[in-house]
Amino acid sequence: MIRINLLGQVKPKSARRPVDTGAALPVLFIGIGAALGVVVLGFFYYTWQKQLNQENAQIKRLTAEKTQLEQTKQQVEAFEKQKAVLLQRVSTIEQLQRDRTGGQELLDMVANTVSRTENLWLTSLNRKGPALTINGASASINAVANFITAMKRSGYFQKVEIKESKQDDKNMAVQTFLFEINAEIAPSAAQSKAASAPSSAAPAPAKKG
């Protein structure tokens, strides 16, 4: 329908309603807070991710070092075993050398001691380092006692002890006693003999000019 203004008056314009911004502010704050939250979470995520990568790298490095140390430990253990074997071989060689040294002198001393004891003879002589095991037979117990006394007085033997002495049951026709004696070679015997031996050539007295 068309309306005609017959009065000729201008119709006043309707006033615009003011925009209500009170409802928009909370939405704006929520948006800003959400944006800040995303930024903060992103920063923490980046920091944690960086720290996690560093920890993983350190774990890999420590694992590699552990593997290398285990290999080094195995090599050291192998070297220690080889060292022990070599030391055992050297010790055996030195022991054999010590056993061989003075062998003739030992036989001479035992022979001289036996020769000074009547009705006694030896059947075996075993040496292990300075330790001796002597087996023999005699016509009486007194002969065994005299042999032990002669060994002690020789100065070449020490810790002379009789381990076993019994009558020989296999030979009942003749009274025979079997014996076993343990002794040690005195460590100072060879040194004292070397020191007491006269020198081959005495120094000539100095001439007065």
Number of C-alpha atoms within 10 A of each C-alpha: 3 4 5 7 9 6 6 7 7 7 7 6 6 6 6 6 6 6 6 8 8 8 8 10 11 11 11 11 11 12 12 12 12 12 12 12 12 12 12 12 12 12 12 12 12 12 12 12 12 12 12 12 12 12 12 12 12 12 12 12 12 12 12 12 12 12 12 12 12 12 12 12 12 12 12 12 12 12 12 12 12 12 12 12 12 12 12 12 12 12 12 12 12 12 15 13 12 14 15 12 11 12 12 10 12 15 12 12 17 19 13 14 19 19 13 12 19 15 15 22 19 16 11 10 14 11 16 12 14 15 16 17 18 18 19 17 22 23 17 16 18 14 18 26 13 17 22 20 14 18 21 17 12 14 16 20 24 19 13 17 14 16 13 11 17 12 17 15 12 8 10 9 7 10 12 20 20 22 21 20 19 17 21 18 19 15 12 12 15 15 11 12 12 11 10 9 9 9 9 6 6 7 7 6 6 6 5 4 3
